[in-house]
Amino acid sequence: MVQKLRVIVRVDLAAGLVMIKALGKLNLHTLIGLYSLIRRTNAIRPGLTVEVDLRAAAAEASVLADLRAACASGRLPDQADPQQSICRLRILEPAAEPESGAVRLTV
């Protein structure tokens, strides 16, 4: 069964912030769709901060590395945005999974 990525988008133009909450599995295939959504929301108005909340998503390590690189460079990859517009991207990363055999305690 193919796992889909679901998103909730909130736009606050007064605060200059777009919040994208990702739910589900984030892999190389679903990352293409996420980049497309980030590019579109980034085009709403120059200077917006796009915050992607991955705390409720299961993300592959390679995908997180790609997103971190986009945050550091301030631009999306060429394939996602050929115009290379400036993108103020911020990622809220998922919690690290416990090592095998480890027990996660919640209080």
C-alpha positions, -999 to +999 in steps of 0.1 A: +000+000+000+013+034-010+016+058+020+004+093+011+016+126+026-012+147+039-007+184+047-025+212+064-016+247+053-022+278+073-014+313+059-010+343+082-002+372+059-002+397+088+027+377+105+043+369+072+042+332+079+029+301+061+027+270+082+026+236+065+019+206+088+029+173+072+012+141+083+021+106+070+052+093+052+078+117+037+101+100+012+117+110-020+085+106-040+063+127-016+091+153-012+085+164-048+049+173-039+060+190-007+086+211-027+058+221-051+036+232-023+065+252-007+072+269-040+036+279-045+032+292-010+065+311-013+051+328-043+021+343-025+041+373-013+078+380-012+094+377+022+071+351+037+086+325+060+075+290+051+075+267+082+072+230+075+062+210+106+074+174+103+069+165+139+039+143+130+054+128+099+077+098+093+106+113+073+135+094+056+170+106+065+178+116+029+147+137+027+156+155+060+191+162+046+176+177+014+153+199+034+182+210+057+202+219+026+173+240+013+170+258+046+208+265+047+209+278+011+177+298+012+165+283-020+147+251-031+165+226-054+167+235-091+142+207-100+116+222-076+122+259-085+140+265-117+138+303-111+157+298-078+136+323-059+147+332-024+129+309+001+128+316+039+123+280+049+122+267+084+118+230+093+104+216+126+120+181+125+104+149+137+115+135+170+144+110+167+133+074+168+146+054+198+174+030+190+164-006+188+159-021+222+155+013+238+124+023+255+108+057+250+094+070+283+066+096+283+056+116+313 
